[in-house]
C-alpha cells in the first residue's frame, strides 16, 4: 500500500487514466473527439516533466492497458505510435542526466517521423510501394468529399502528405509539452526550467543526415525521399519560429506582430516555410559562439 502513497505513483496513475479517457473519447467518435486526441498527451507530459521519465513510463503503461481493454489493437497501435512513444522519447531526452537541453528533443521531432516513414515504406513494399498506397488513400478521400482534383494537385498532395503528418505530430508534442510545463511551473512542480526553442542547436551528425537526405532526393526524387528531407528540416523550421518569438519578446504590440506572422504563415506557407528553415539554419551557425557571436573573455 505504501506505493500508492508515493506522489509519483499517484501522478502516473492519474495521468494514465486521464490520457486513456481522452484517447477513448476520440476512438469512439464522441463529440469533439478530434480535440480530445490532441490533448491526450498532456497528462503524460505532466507526469513526466513533474516526476521524471519513470513516472511517464508508468502513465503510458496505465493508459495503454485501459486503451487495450476498451478498444482494438488498431486503437492501441495509434495510441502508442502517435502519443506514447513520442512523449516518452521527448521527456527522456529532455530530462537526461547531464543537464537539460533542447537539442535532443528537437532533433527527435525530425527523426521519429522519418523512422516511421521508413518502416512504413518497407511494410508497404509488397503493396505497390508507399507512394502508390498514399496516392490511393488521397484519391479515395477526395472522392468521399465529392472533390475532383486534377492529377497534378493530387501528385503535390501525395509528395508532401507524410511531411505534413510529421509537422502536426511536432505541433501536438510541443503544444502539449508547453501546456504541461506551464501547469507544473505554476504549481512549483516542474523538474526543469522552461526551455527556449530558439536556443536549440542540432548536433553535427544531424546535419550530415540532412545532407544525405538531400542527396537521396536529388537522385531519387520520389515522395519518400522528399518527405524524409522535409521531415529532417522540421527542427530548423521550428528553430526559425522560435527565433521570431525571441526577437519579438520585448517588442511593443507583440501580440499583433505574432498574429500577422502566423497569418502570413497560413496564407503564404510555401514562401514562409523555407524562410523559417533559413532562419533556423542562421540560428544554428551564425549565432553559435565563435561563428558570429563574440565569446566573452574568461573570468579571472
Secondary structure as the mmCIF struct_conf table of DSSP 4:
data_model
#
loop_
_struct_conf.conf_type_id
_struct_conf.id
_struct_conf.beg_label_comp_id
_struct_conf.beg_label_asym_id
_struct_conf.beg_label_seq_id
_struct_conf.end_label_comp_id
_struct_conf.end_label_asym_id
_struct_conf.end_label_seq_id
HELX_RH_3T_P HELX_RH_3T_P1 UNK A 2 UNK A 5
HELX_RH_AL_P HELX_RH_AL_P1 UNK A 7 UNK A 27
TURN_TY1_P TURN_TY1_P1 UNK A 28 UNK A 29
TURN_TY1_P TURN_TY1_P2 UNK A 31 UNK A 32
HELX_RH_AL_P HELX_RH_AL_P2 UNK A 33 UNK A 51
HELX_RH_AL_P HELX_RH_AL_P3 UNK A 53 UNK A 70
BEND BEND1 UNK A 71 UNK A 71
HELX_RH_AL_P HELX_RH_AL_P4 UNK A 73 UNK A 79
HELX_RH_PI_P HELX_RH_PI_P1 UNK A 80 UNK A 84
HELX_RH_AL_P HELX_RH_AL_P5 UNK A 85 UNK A 94
TURN_TY1_P TURN_TY1_P3 UNK A 95 UNK A 95
TURN_TY1_P TURN_TY1_P4 UNK A 97 UNK A 98
HELX_RH_AL_P HELX_RH_AL_P6 UNK A 102 UNK A 123
TURN_TY1_P TURN_TY1_P5 UNK A 124 UNK A 124
HELX_RH_3T_P HELX_RH_3T_P2 UNK A 125 UNK A 127
TURN_TY1_P TURN_TY1_P6 UNK A 128 UNK A 128
HELX_RH_AL_P HELX_RH_AL_P7 UNK A 130 UNK A 144
TURN_TY1_P TURN_TY1_P7 UNK A 145 UNK A 146
HELX_RH_AL_P HELX_RH_AL_P8 UNK A 151 UNK A 187
TURN_TY1_P TURN_TY1_P8 UNK A 188 UNK A 188
BEND BEND2 UNK A 191 UNK A 192
HELX_LH_PP_P HELX_LH_PP_P1 UNK A 193 UNK A 195
HELX_RH_3T_P HELX_RH_3T_P3 UNK A 197 UNK A 199
HELX_RH_AL_P HELX_RH_AL_P9 UNK A 204 UNK A 220
BEND BEND3 UNK A 222 UNK A 222
HELX_RH_AL_P HELX_RH_AL_P10 UNK A 223 UNK A 247
TURN_TY1_P TURN_TY1_P9 UNK A 248 UNK A 250
TURN_TY1_P TURN_TY1_P10 UNK A 252 UNK A 253
HELX_RH_AL_P HELX_RH_AL_P11 UNK A 254 UNK A 267
BEND BEND4 UNK A 268 UNK A 268
HELX_RH_AL_P HELX_RH_AL_P12 UNK A 269 UNK A 285
TURN_TY1_P TURN_TY1_P11 UNK A 286 UNK A 287
BEND BEND5 UNK A 288 UNK A 288
STRN STRN1 UNK A 289 UNK A 289
TURN_TY1_P TURN_TY1_P12 UNK A 290 UNK A 292
STRN STRN2 UNK A 293 UNK A 293
HELX_LH_PP_P HELX_LH_PP_P2 UNK A 294 UNK A 299
#
